Amino acid sequence: MPQNYLRQALESGEFICTAELVLGRDYTFPEVEQFIKDASETPDGIKVISLTDLPGGNPAFPPECFASFVVEHGLSPLVHLTSKDGNRGLLEGRLHSLGRLGSENVLILTGDAPTTGFYGKPKPVYDFGSAHCIRLAAEMQKGISYQVGKRSMQTTPINFLIGAVVNPFKIVEPGLMTQLYKLELKIRCGAQFIIPQLGYNLRKLYELKQYMDQHGLGHIPILANVYVPTATIARFMQAGEIPGCVISDQFIEALQQEKKPQRLERAALMVAAAKGLGFAGAHVGGFGLTHKDFMQIIASAEEIGDQWRGRIDELVFDMGADDFYLFPKGADGLSDASQPPQIPGIHPKGSLASKGFGLIHSLVVAERSPFGKYFQWRMKRLREKYDEDWERGLSYHMLDMADIVKRATLGCVECGDCTQDYMNFSGCSMGKCIKETRNGPCGGSRVDGTCEVKPEMQCVWNASYSDLVAAGKDPQKFAYTLIPPRNWDLNRTNSLANYFAEVDNNHSRKTIDLPTTETEKE
C-alpha cells in the first residue's frame, strides 16, 4: 500500500497543506500533470493532491481515474466523491474502485447541481445524500455483509480516511445552524476530517472550530479552505455560478486593486492564521496556480508566523452589518466562545402550513389518537392478510386524500416515504429541494438563504429550522437523527398508509452516537 501522507499528518498533528486540482472535461490536462510531476520532484513539495468530482455540475474527468497517476508519482490522492450523479449501487462501486487503486482518502460531498452536458442538462440522481454516502464508506471500512443465496458474504475491508464538507460562512441563523447540525451528523456517520467550503471571513471560519470544540468534536481535524481567486472568478462565485462560495463586495473591491503577488500574500496570511488557530492544515487551490506558487504561499506563511494577528482586517470580509455570528465579537476581532451562543436569535411566527399540519398530525395521525389507532390496526391487518399486495380496500384509499392535500400545499412528490413530521411540515424536501436532501441542507444555498438553483425559492431546511423554533421545538435533532435514503419500493404509494403500516422511514430512523475516540476506549 502506498504511503498516505494525509493520514500520517492528521494522526501525528503535523500541519499539512494539500493542493486542490480541478479536472476538466478532456482526458488530457497537461497543466495538472505538470503540477504532479513538479510536486513529486520537490523534496518538501505538496504531498497530498485533491481531485475534484464534476465541479460546477459540468462534465469532467472522474477523479478516481486520475488517482493512479498521483499514486505512481509517490503522492497521496484525496478523491472527491459527490453523491449527485450516481445511485447507491454506483457509489459503492466507485468506493470499491478507490480501494482497488490504493486510494484511501475520500472527501464525500453532495456536489453541485448538474448544469450542462451532451444534448443538454443531465438528469440529477440524488439517491444518496452525503451523510448516507459517509455512512456507506464507514461500513466499507469494516466490510459490508450481504447474502448470495444462502451464503453469507462480506466485502473486503477498505481503510478509508473519510472527509466531509461544511459551509460555516452562512450569514443567516437557520442557514448556519443547519450546516453545523448536519456536520455533526456527518461526524456521527463516520467523517474523520473536515474541509469547509469557500469563504473569506476568518472569524466565521474560526467559529466552526470553536463550535466543534464546545460540542465534543474538537478531536476531528479541520483543514482550512484557502483559495486564491482573481476578481473575475470572485464575481462568478458571488453570482452563484460556483455554488457554496460566500464572497462580499468588499472582498471583490480589494481583489480589483491587487495583482498576483498580493493575492498569494493573502493566501499565505490565511495559511499562517489557520496554523496559529490550531487547524490541522490548509486546503489550498486557485485557477492557474503552479506548484511553485503553492510553495511560495507555504514559505510566505512560515515567514508571517504569528504576525497575522495584527492583520485580521485583511482576512475578515463581512457581507453586511446584519451577518449572523454564533458568538459575540471579542477584543481580538474574532468571536469570543467564552460567551453564550447567540441562538436562537430569531423569533419567527411559523408558517401557516406548519401550524395547521402539525395540529392535524397531533390530533388525527398520531398513534394515541382514535383515528391513528384505528388506521394503524387496519393497515397492519392488510399487510398480514395480503403481504406485498396489501395496498387495497376502502380503508387504504380513504388515506389517498392526505397525499393530494400535501401535493397541493407542501410540494409533495408522492415518494411514499414521507419526512414531513421530521421537518415540522415546512415543505417537502423531495419536491422543494433540488437535491432531494433528507438529512439537512447542501452547502450551496445563496447568502440570503435561497436555493442555489432556484433563487426565487427559500431553502426548505431554513424554513424547517424557523418553524421548529417558532413551535418551541429543538432543531438540534438534525445533528443526531439519520433519516434513511428514500425507499423506492414505496414510490407512488400512499405515504400515510405506509406510516400506519410501519413500512416507511418513520420506523427505521436512527439516532447516531458519536464515534468513540481512542482516548475514550482506553
Secondary structure, 3 states (H helix, E strand, C coil): CCCCHHHHHHHHCCCEEEEEECCCCCCCCHHHHHHHHHHHHCCCCCCEEEECCCHHHCCCCCHHHHHHHHHHCCCEEEEEEECCCCCHHHHHHHHHHHHHHCCCEEEEECCCCCCCCCCCCCCCCCCCCHHHHHHHHHHHHHCCEEEECCEEEECCCCCCEEEEEECCCCCCHHHHHHHHHHHHHHHHHCCCEEEECCECEHHHHHHHHHHHHHCCCCCCCEEEEEECCCHHHHHHHHCCCCCCCECCHHHHHHHHCCCHHHHHHHHHHHHHHHHHCCCCEEEEECCCCCHHHHHHHHHHHHHHHHHHHHHHHHCECCCCCCCCCCCCECCCCCECCCCCCCCCCCCCCCCHHHHHHHHHHHHHHCCCCHHHHHHHHHHHHHHHHHHHHCCCHHHHHHCHHHHHHHHHHCCCCCCCCCCCCCCCCCCCCCCCCCCCCCCCCCCCCCCCCECCCCCCCECHHHHHHHHHHHCCCCHHHHHCEECCCCCHHHCCCCHHHHHHHCCCHHHCCEECCCCCCHHHHC
